[in-house]
Amino acid sequence: METIGRDLREMQRVPLAASHVAALRATGVEVRYPANTFLARAGEAVDRFTYVVEGEVEVVNPFTDERHVPSTLGPSQFMGEISFLDGGTWSMPMRTVSETKVIEVPRVAMLRLMSEIPEMSDIVITVLAARRRRQLEAGDGTLVLLGEDVDPAVRQIAAFASRNRLPYSSYALGTAEAEGVATSCSIRSDQPAVIFGRDNVVTEPTPDNVARLLGLNRDFVEDETFDVLIVGGGPAGVAAGVYAGAEGLSALVVEDTAIGGQAGTSSRIENYMGFPTGISGADLVWRGEVQAMKFGTRFAMPRRVTKLEQLEDRYFCATFDNGQRIRAGAVVVATGVQYRRLPIARLAEFEGDGVYYAATENEARFCRGADTAVIGGGNSAGQAAMFLSRSAAHVRLLVRGKSLAASMSSYLSSRLEADPAITIEYGVEVVAADGGPHLRELTVRDLADGSTRTLPTCALFVMVGAEPNTDWLSGLVALDDKGFVLTGEAAHGHSEYATSCPGIFAVGDVRSGSVKRVASSVGEGSVVISSVWQHLQR
């Protein structure tokens, strides 16, 4: 299955060409650093591109100050992380081993060079993506979680980092690794904690606070103006971000949970063209995010738009959940849908403690060797069941209907039926959850005769029904009777994706009548930018 990038260990190193280095030298400055000088510290802004001319640079463990990985960077190699593209922060410290001469190019100037020299851009982005993949696979990062298995707040940070492809390490309380980290930070080793480097124990571990440390959630200049505001970071929103940036528009993509949206919870997508071996939804959209950042599109998350207004000059004013406001000439609504919370007794008690709305590696860790249940009859539920069957002892797919034919792709339902680790139960519904403090069992009712029985399970994945995220639109656009945004002829719009309010467009799952597939969402997000461009020109 495809991932976010190539395997750094197997890549053949392709150095920058002599002409690329000449361009760096003409734009940047040469700097000579003594041995043992930190060129980057965790949490500092990645504000420059650093090319090594002479000497050696090493990655440093943020808790021990010792060399972290055996390999180092030498002449003709360059420092950098994928966060360079969006002006984020360093996740690991970097230090000179010996006297080192480098060429430093300011970030904005380097992005301009990359846009002008695509061959250099290809080399840089390929290496940065491969480095992020290595970090994720090795669990390398300054962000360290202690007690994820016992603390809901720490689990929330783990889910946020995992879904956004952010490197972190997680240690259970009582392990030697947890003891070592706690000792280096001078904190108690028997209590859960979220740590960002040796000198920063996060006192309020929320996704917002962690995102700020990682440079993902930055403040804007009050009433800062963009050509287009894209609300929603799923496939449709990120695709719009790619094409907006490619067309030279100043674009901002805002996402309140994780880049990838609902598609980011899909563990394996096999019917998306170009990926014959499949790719997870999170990895697919992450690639798009990198592509959009390369073209200059900015991302902010977790950030929620709470109110949208149209100003007298026909610009739009968006107010965020932190009270900040920005202006935009056009708005693309790509907020998608969210899985419906079912009216099941005690279900809310176990959300995050056995009840989940996403099936990724992060949630699958809690299901190893145990019985697991999935509610739903669509593709997302089927993909979740297949994915969980690799680690769980047994997976039950609970379906209200009498078959999967109308709601699930044929190739997927055939695989489910053939998998001995999966049982499909038709005509049933979950009526209660029980346990303490974690989920332990479900009560299931047979819809035909009303009989009930209990099923032991460590986790329940709810993937049934969907509701649009449109409350923030403040009545500016017309909605259908289910709350989805009307577009095109139904809204008397000037184009297929135009809403009833000129300048506001809707794409993807949030649009009334859309095909709920990743490929169609990507297509709509790509095409809508031509209409946005025409509106801005008018």
C-alpha positions as CSV (number, residue, x, y, z in Angstrom):
1,M,0.0,0.0,0.0
2,E,1.2,3.5,-0.8
3,T,2.3,5.8,2.0
4,I,3.1,9.5,2.4
5,G,6.5,9.2,0.9
6,R,9.4,7.0,-0.1
7,D,11.5,4.9,2.3
8,L,14.5,7.0,3.2
9,R,16.7,3.9,3.8
10,E,16.2,2.6,0.3
11,M,16.3,5.9,-1.6
12,Q,19.1,6.6,-4.0
13,R,20.4,10.0,-2.9
14,V,20.0,12.6,-5.7
15,P,22.1,15.7,-4.8
16,L,21.1,19.2,-5.9
17,A,22.6,20.0,-9.3
18,A,25.4,22.6,-9.6
19,S,22.9,25.1,-11.1
20,H,20.6,24.6,-8.1
21,V,23.5,25.3,-5.7
22,A,24.4,28.4,-7.7
23,A,20.8,29.6,-7.4
24,L,21.0,29.1,-3.6
25,R,24.3,30.9,-3.4
26,A,22.9,33.8,-5.4
27,T,19.8,34.1,-3.2
28,G,21.1,33.2,0.3
29,V,24.2,33.9,2.4
30,E,27.2,31.7,3.4
31,V,27.6,31.2,7.1
32,R,30.3,29.4,9.0
33,Y,29.4,27.8,12.4
34,P,31.7,26.4,15.1
35,A,31.4,22.8,16.2
36,N,28.6,22.0,18.7
37,T,26.4,24.9,17.5
38,F,22.6,24.3,17.4
39,L,21.3,25.3,14.0
40,A,17.7,24.4,15.0
41,R,15.9,23.7,18.2
42,A,12.6,21.9,18.6
43,G,9.7,24.4,18.5
44,E,11.7,27.1,16.6
45,A,10.2,28.3,13.3
46,V,11.6,26.7,10.2
47,D,12.3,30.1,8.6
48,R,15.2,29.2,6.3
49,F,16.6,26.5,4.0
50,T,20.1,25.3,5.0
51,Y,22.4,23.6,2.5
52,V,25.6,22.1,3.9
53,V,28.8,23.1,2.0
54,E,31.4,21.8,4.4
55,G,31.3,20.0,7.7
56,E,28.7,17.8,9.4
57,V,25.3,18.3,11.0
58,E,23.6,15.7,13.4
59,V,20.1,15.2,14.7
60,V,20.0,15.6,18.5
61,N,17.8,13.8,21.0
62,P,15.7,16.6,22.7
63,F,15.9,15.0,26.1
64,T,19.5,13.8,26.3
65,D,21.3,16.2,23.9
66,E,23.1,13.1,22.5
67,R,23.2,12.1,18.8
68,H,19.8,10.7,17.9
69,V,20.3,8.8,14.7
70,P,23.5,7.2,13.4
71,S,23.5,9.0,10.1
72,T,24.4,12.7,9.7
73,L,24.2,15.4,7.1
74,G,27.4,16.2,5.2
75,P,28.5,18.3,2.1
76,S,25.8,18.5,-0.7
77,Q,23.0,17.6,1.7
78,F,20.5,19.9,3.3
79,M,18.6,20.4,6.5
80,G,14.8,20.6,6.5
81,E,11.5,19.1,7.5
82,I,8.2,19.1,5.6
83,S,7.0,21.9,8.0
84,F,9.3,24.2,6.0
85,L,6.7,24.5,3.3
86,D,4.1,26.0,5.7
87,G,6.4,27.9,8.0
88,G,5.9,25.4,10.9
89,T,8.4,24.5,13.6
90,W,11.3,22.1,13.9
91,S,10.3,18.8,15.5
92,M,13.9,17.8,16.3
93,P,17.1,19.8,17.2
94,M,20.0,19.9,14.8
95,R,23.6,20.6,15.8
96,T,27.0,20.9,14.0
97,V,29.5,18.1,14.7
98,S,32.5,20.0,13.5
99,E,33.1,23.5,12.0
100,T,30.5,23.7,9.3
101,K,29.9,26.1,6.4
102,V,26.3,26.4,5.0
103,I,24.3,28.4,2.6
104,E,21.1,29.8,4.3
105,V,18.2,30.9,2.1
106,P,15.2,32.6,3.7
107,R,12.1,30.5,3.5
108,V,10.1,32.8,1.3
109,A,13.0,33.2,-1.1
110,M,13.5,29.4,-1.2
111,L,9.8,28.8,-2.0
112,R,10.1,31.2,-4.9
113,L,13.2,29.4,-6.2
114,M,11.3,26.1,-5.9
115,S,8.5,27.5,-8.0
116,E,10.9,28.7,-10.6
117,I,13.1,25.5,-10.7
118,P,10.7,22.5,-10.5
119,E,13.6,20.0,-10.7
120,M,15.1,21.3,-7.5
121,S,11.6,21.4,-5.9
122,D,11.1,17.7,-6.8
123,I,14.4,16.7,-5.0
124,V,13.6,18.8,-1.9
125,I,10.0,17.7,-1.5
126,T,10.8,14.0,-2.1
127,V,13.5,14.1,0.7
128,L,11.3,16.1,3.1
129,A,8.4,13.6,2.6
130,A,10.7,10.6,3.1
131,R,12.1,12.2,6.3
132,R,8.6,12.6,7.7
133,R,7.8,9.0,6.8
134,R,10.9,7.8,8.7
135,Q,9.9,9.9,11.7
136,L,6.4,8.5,11.8
137,E,7.6,4.9,11.5
138,A,10.3,5.3,14.2
139,G,8.1,7.4,16.5
140,D,10.7,10.2,16.4
141,G,9.7,13.6,17.6
142,T,10.0,16.1,20.3
143,L,6.3,15.5,21.2
144,V,6.1,12.7,23.8
145,L,3.0,11.3,25.5
146,L,3.0,9.4,28.8
147,G,0.0,7.4,29.9
148,E,-2.0,7.5,26.7
149,D,-3.7,4.2,27.7
150,V,-5.2,5.6,30.9
151,D,-5.8,9.3,30.2
152,P,-8.5,10.6,27.7
153,A,-6.8,14.0,27.3
154,V,-3.5,12.3,26.3
155,R,-5.4,10.0,23.9
156,Q,-7.0,13.0,22.3
157,I,-3.5,14.4,21.6
158,A,-2.4,11.0,20.2
159,A,-5.4,10.9,17.8
160,F,-4.8,14.5,16.7
161,A,-1.1,13.8,16.0
162,S,-1.8,10.5,14.3
163,R,-4.5,11.8,12.0
164,N,-2.4,14.8,11.0
165,R,0.8,12.7,10.3
166,L,2.7,14.4,13.1
167,P,5.6,12.4,14.7
168,Y,5.4,11.6,18.4
169,S,6.4,8.9,20.9
170,S,4.0,7.3,23.4
171,Y,5.0,5.4,26.5
172,A,2.9,3.6,29.0
173,L,3.3,4.6,32.6
174,G,5.8,2.4,34.5
175,T,8.0,1.6,31.5
176,A,11.7,2.4,31.4
177,E,11.2,4.9,28.6
178,A,8.5,6.8,30.5
179,E,10.8,6.9,33.6
180,G,13.6,8.3,31.6
181,V,11.6,11.0,30.0
182,A,9.9,12.0,33.3
183,T,13.3,12.2,35.0
184,S,14.8,14.4,32.3
185,C,11.8,16.7,32.6
186,S,11.8,16.7,36.5
187,I,8.2,15.5,36.7
188,R,6.5,12.5,38.4
189,S,6.7,9.3,36.4
190,D,3.4,7.9,37.6
191,Q,1.2,10.6,36.1
192,P,0.0,11.1,32.5
193,A,1.7,14.0,30.7
194,V,2.2,15.6,27.3
195,I,5.7,16.8,26.8
196,F,7.3,18.9,24.0
197,G,11.0,18.7,24.6
198,R,12.8,18.6,27.9
199,D,11.8,22.1,29.0
200,N,8.1,22.2,28.1
201,V,5.5,20.1,29.9
202,V,2.1,21.0,28.4
203,T,-0.1,22.0,31.3
204,E,-3.3,22.1,29.3
205,P,-3.0,19.3,26.7
206,T,-5.4,20.2,24.0
207,P,-5.0,19.8,20.3
208,D,-5.0,23.6,20.0
209,N,-2.1,24.1,22.4
210,V,-0.1,21.3,20.8
211,A,-0.8,22.6,17.3
212,R,0.6,26.0,18.4
213,L,3.8,24.4,19.6
214,L,4.1,22.6,16.2
215,G,3.4,25.8,14.3
216,L,0.1,24.6,12.8
217,N,-2.2,27.1,14.5
218,R,-0.8,30.5,14.0
219,D,-2.5,33.8,14.7
220,F,-3.5,36.0,11.8
221,V,-3.3,39.8,11.3
222,E,-6.7,41.1,12.3
223,D,-8.9,41.3,9.1
224,E,-6.0,39.8,7.0
225,T,-7.3,39.4,3.5
226,F,-7.2,36.3,1.2
227,D,-8.5,35.8,-2.3
228,V,-10.3,32.6,-1.2
229,L,-11.1,31.0,2.2
230,I,-11.6,27.2,2.0
231,V,-13.4,25.9,5.0
232,G,-12.7,22.2,5.4
233,G,-9.5,20.2,5.0
234,G,-10.9,17.0,3.4
235,P,-10.3,15.8,-0.1
236,A,-12.5,18.5,-1.7
237,G,-11.0,21.4,0.4
238,V,-7.4,20.3,-0.1
239,A,-7.9,19.8,-3.8
240,A,-9.3,23.4,-4.0
241,G,-6.2,24.5,-2.1
242,V,-3.9,22.9,-4.6
243,Y,-5.6,24.5,-7.6
244,A,-6.1,27.9,-5.9
245,G,-2.4,28.0,-5.2
246,A,-1.5,26.8,-8.7
247,E,-3.6,29.7,-10.1
248,G,-1.8,32.2,-8.0
249,L,-4.6,32.9,-5.6
250,S,-3.9,33.6,-2.0
251,A,-5.8,30.8,-0.3
252,L,-6.3,29.7,3.3
253,V,-7.6,26.2,4.2
254,V,-9.2,26.0,7.6
255,E,-9.8,22.6,9.3
256,D,-11.2,22.1,12.8
257,T,-10.0,18.5,13.4
258,A,-7.5,16.9,11.1
259,I,-6.4,17.4,7.5
260,G,-8.2,14.6,5.6
261,G,-11.6,15.1,7.1
262,Q,-13.9,12.1,7.1
263,A,-11.8,10.5,4.3
264,G,-8.9,10.6,6.7
265,T,-10.5,7.9,8.8
266,S,-10.5,5.5,5.9
267,S,-7.7,3.0,6.5
268,R,-7.5,1.8,2.9
269,I,-8.9,3.3,-0.3
270,E,-8.4,0.9,-3.3
271,N,-10.7,2.5,-5.9
272,Y,-8.9,5.8,-6.3
273,M,-7.3,6.1,-9.7
274,G,-3.5,6.0,-9.6
275,F,-3.1,3.9,-6.5
276,P,-3.6,0.3,-7.5
277,T,-2.2,-1.1,-4.2
278,G,-4.4,1.3,-2.2
279,I,-3.6,4.2,0.1
280,S,-5.1,5.4,3.4
281,G,-7.4,8.5,3.3
282,A,-5.0,10.4,5.6
283,D,-2.0,9.6,3.5
284,L,-3.8,10.6,0.3
285,V,-4.9,14.0,1.5
286,W,-1.5,14.6,3.3
287,R,0.1,14.3,-0.2
288,G,-2.4,16.9,-1.4
289,E,-1.6,19.2,1.5
290,V,2.1,19.1,0.7
291,Q,1.3,19.9,-2.9
292,A,-0.9,22.8,-1.9
293,M,1.7,24.2,0.4
294,K,4.3,24.0,-2.4
295,F,2.1,26.5,-4.4
296,G,1.8,28.8,-1.4
297,T,-1.6,27.8,0.0
298,R,-1.7,28.3,3.8
299,F,-3.3,25.9,6.3
300,A,-4.7,26.5,9.8
301,M,-5.9,23.9,12.2
302,P,-7.5,23.0,14.5
303,R,-9.4,26.1,13.7
304,R,-13.2,26.4,13.4
305,V,-15.2,29.1,11.5
306,T,-18.1,30.0,13.8
307,K,-19.7,32.8,11.8
308,L,-19.6,34.1,8.2
309,E,-20.8,37.5,7.2
310,Q,-21.0,39.4,3.9
311,L,-19.6,43.0,4.1
312,E,-20.8,46.0,2.2
313,D,-17.8,45.8,-0.2
314,R,-19.0,42.2,-1.1
315,Y,-16.1,40.7,0.7
316,F,-16.8,38.0,3.3
317,C,-15.7,38.2,7.0
318,A,-15.1,34.9,8.7
319,T,-14.9,34.7,12.5
320,F,-12.9,31.9,14.1
321,D,-13.5,30.1,17.4
322,N,-10.7,32.1,19.0
323,G,-12.4,35.4,18.0
324,Q,-10.0,36.3,15.2
325,R,-11.4,37.4,11.9
326,I,-10.1,37.3,8.3
327,R,-11.5,38.7,5.0
328,A,-11.9,36.8,1.8
329,G,-13.1,37.6,-1.7
330,A,-14.7,34.2,-2.1
331,V,-15.5,31.2,0.1
332,V,-15.4,27.5,-0.7
333,V,-17.5,25.4,1.6
334,A,-15.9,22.0,1.9
335,T,-16.9,21.0,5.4
336,G,-18.2,17.6,4.5
337,V,-20.2,15.5,6.9
338,Q,-19.7,13.9,10.2
339,Y,-20.9,10.5,11.5
340,R,-24.1,10.7,13.4
341,R,-24.1,10.1,17.1
342,L,-26.5,7.2,17.7
343,P,-29.1,7.2,20.5
344,I,-27.5,4.3,22.3
345,A,-27.7,4.0,26.1
346,R,-24.3,5.1,27.7
347,L,-22.6,5.5,24.3
348,A,-21.4,9.0,25.0
349,E,-19.7,7.8,28.3
350,F,-17.3,5.6,26.3
351,E,-16.4,8.0,23.5
352,G,-12.6,7.8,23.4
353,D,-12.7,4.9,25.9
354,G,-13.9,2.2,23.5
355,V,-16.3,4.1,21.2
356,Y,-14.7,5.6,18.1
357,Y,-15.6,7.4,14.9
358,A,-12.4,6.6,13.0
359,A,-10.5,3.4,12.4
360,T,-6.8,4.2,12.1
361,E,-3.6,2.7,13.5
362,N,-4.1,4.9,16.6
363,E,-7.5,3.2,17.5
364,A,-6.5,-0.2,16.3
365,R,-3.8,-0.4,19.0
366,F,-6.6,-0.8,21.6
367,C,-8.1,-3.8,19.7
368,R,-5.2,-6.2,19.5
369,G,-6.3,-9.8,20.2
370,A,-9.8,-8.8,21.3
371,D,-13.3,-8.8,20.0
372,T,-14.3,-5.6,18.1
373,A,-17.6,-4.3,16.5
374,V,-18.4,-1.9,13.7
375,I,-21.8,-0.4,13.1
376,G,-22.6,0.5,9.4
377,G,-23.2,-0.8,6.0
378,G,-21.2,1.6,3.8
379,N,-17.7,1.6,2.4
380,S,-16.2,3.3,5.4
381,A,-17.6,0.7,7.7
382,G,-16.4,-2.1,5.4
383,Q,-12.9,-0.6,5.2
384,A,-12.8,-0.3,8.9
385,A,-13.7,-3.9,9.5
386,M,-11.1,-5.1,7.0
387,F,-8.4,-3.0,8.6
388,L,-9.3,-4.0,12.2
389,S,-9.4,-7.7,11.3
390,R,-5.6,-7.6,11.0
391,S,-5.1,-7.0,14.7
392,A,-8.4,-7.9,16.5
393,A,-9.3,-11.4,17.4
394,H,-12.6,-11.1,15.7
395,V,-14.7,-8.2,14.1
396,R,-18.5,-8.1,13.9
397,L,-20.0,-5.9,11.3
398,L,-23.5,-4.9,12.6
399,V,-25.9,-3.9,9.8
400,R,-29.5,-2.8,10.1
401,G,-30.4,-3.8,6.6
402,K,-30.8,-7.2,5.0
403,S,-27.8,-6.9,2.6
404,L,-24.8,-4.7,1.7
405,A,-25.6,-4.6,-2.0
406,A,-27.1,-1.1,-2.1
407,S,-24.6,0.6,0.2
408,M,-21.2,-1.0,-0.3
409,S,-18.9,-1.6,-3.3
410,S,-19.1,-5.2,-4.5
411,Y,-15.3,-5.8,-4.2
412,L,-15.4,-4.8,-0.6
413,S,-18.5,-6.8,0.5
414,S,-17.0,-9.9,-1.2
415,R,-13.8,-9.5,0.8
416,L,-15.7,-9.1,4.1
417,E,-17.7,-12.3,3.4
418,A,-14.6,-14.3,2.7
419,D,-12.6,-13.1,5.7
420,P,-12.8,-15.7,8.5
421,A,-12.0,-13.0,11.1
422,I,-15.1,-11.0,10.2
423,T,-18.8,-11.9,10.9
424,I,-21.5,-9.8,9.2
425,E,-24.8,-9.7,11.2
426,Y,-27.8,-8.4,9.3
427,G,-31.0,-7.0,10.7
428,V,-29.6,-5.9,14.1
429,E,-29.0,-2.7,16.0
430,V,-27.0,-1.8,19.1
431,V,-29.3,-0.5,21.9
432,A,-26.8,-0.2,24.9
433,A,-23.2,-0.1,25.8
434,D,-21.8,-1.2,29.1
435,G,-18.5,-1.4,31.1
436,G,-16.3,0.7,33.2
437,P,-14.1,2.6,32.9
438,H,-13.7,1.2,29.4
439,L,-16.3,-0.4,27.1
440,R,-16.7,-4.1,27.8
441,E,-19.9,-5.2,26.1
442,L,-22.8,-4.3,23.8
443,T,-26.5,-5.1,23.9
444,V,-27.8,-6.0,20.4
445,R,-31.4,-6.3,19.4
446,D,-32.7,-8.4,16.5
447,L,-35.0,-6.3,14.5
448,A,-37.1,-9.2,13.3
449,D,-38.2,-10.7,16.6
450,G,-37.1,-8.0,19.2
451,S,-34.9,-10.4,21.1
452,T,-31.7,-9.0,22.7
453,R,-28.3,-10.5,23.6
454,T,-25.0,-9.2,24.8
455,L,-21.7,-9.2,22.9
456,P,-18.3,-8.9,24.6
457,T,-16.2,-6.2,22.9
458,C,-13.3,-3.9,23.6
459,A,-14.2,-1.3,21.0
460,L,-17.2,-0.1,18.9
461,F,-16.7,1.8,15.7
462,V,-19.7,3.9,14.7
463,M,-19.8,4.6,11.0
464,V,-23.5,5.1,10.1
465,G,-25.4,8.0,8.8
466,A,-23.9,11.5,8.1
467,E,-24.9,15.0,9.0
468,P,-23.6,18.1,7.1
469,N,-21.5,20.7,8.9
470,T,-23.4,23.9,7.8
471,D,-24.4,25.7,11.0
472,W,-21.6,28.3,10.7
473,L,-23.0,29.6,7.4
474,S,-25.3,31.9,9.3
475,G,-28.2,31.6,6.8
476,L,-26.2,33.1,3.9
477,V,-26.9,30.2,1.6
478,A,-29.9,28.0,0.8
479,L,-29.9,24.5,2.2
480,D,-32.0,21.4,1.4
481,D,-34.3,19.8,3.9
482,K,-31.4,17.8,5.4
483,G,-29.1,20.7,5.8
484,F,-26.9,20.1,2.7
485,V,-25.9,23.2,0.6
486,L,-27.9,23.7,-2.6
487,T,-25.8,24.6,-5.7
488,G,-26.2,25.2,-9.4
489,E,-29.7,25.4,-10.8
490,A,-31.3,24.4,-7.5
491,A,-29.8,27.5,-5.9
492,H,-30.1,29.7,-9.0
493,G,-26.3,29.9,-9.0
494,H,-24.1,31.0,-11.9
495,S,-22.2,27.7,-12.1
496,E,-22.6,24.1,-10.9
497,Y,-21.0,24.7,-7.5
498,A,-22.2,28.2,-6.9
499,T,-24.7,28.7,-4.0
500,S,-27.5,31.1,-3.7
501,C,-25.1,33.7,-2.4
502,P,-22.7,35.0,-5.1
503,G,-19.1,34.4,-4.0
504,I,-19.8,31.3,-1.9
505,F,-19.3,27.9,-3.5
506,A,-19.8,24.4,-2.1
507,V,-18.0,21.2,-3.0
508,G,-17.7,17.6,-1.8
509,D,-20.0,15.8,0.6
510,V,-21.5,19.0,2.0
511,R,-23.1,19.8,-1.3
512,S,-26.7,18.6,-1.9
513,G,-26.8,15.9,-4.5
514,S,-23.1,15.2,-4.5
515,V,-21.6,11.7,-5.0
516,K,-20.2,10.7,-1.7
517,R,-16.8,9.4,-3.0
518,V,-13.3,10.6,-2.5
519,A,-12.6,10.9,-6.2
520,S,-15.7,13.0,-6.9
521,S,-14.8,15.3,-4.0
522,V,-11.3,15.8,-5.3
523,G,-12.7,16.5,-8.8
524,E,-15.2,19.1,-7.4
525,G,-12.6,20.8,-5.4
526,S,-10.3,21.1,-8.4
527,V,-13.0,22.4,-10.8
528,V,-14.6,24.9,-8.5
529,I,-11.5,27.2,-8.6
530,S,-12.2,28.2,-12.1
531,S,-15.6,29.6,-10.9
532,V,-13.9,31.3,-8.0
533,W,-11.4,32.9,-10.4
534,Q,-14.3,34.2,-12.5
535,H,-16.1,35.6,-9.5
536,L,-13.0,37.4,-8.3
537,Q,-12.4,38.9,-11.7
538,R,-16.0,40.3,-11.7
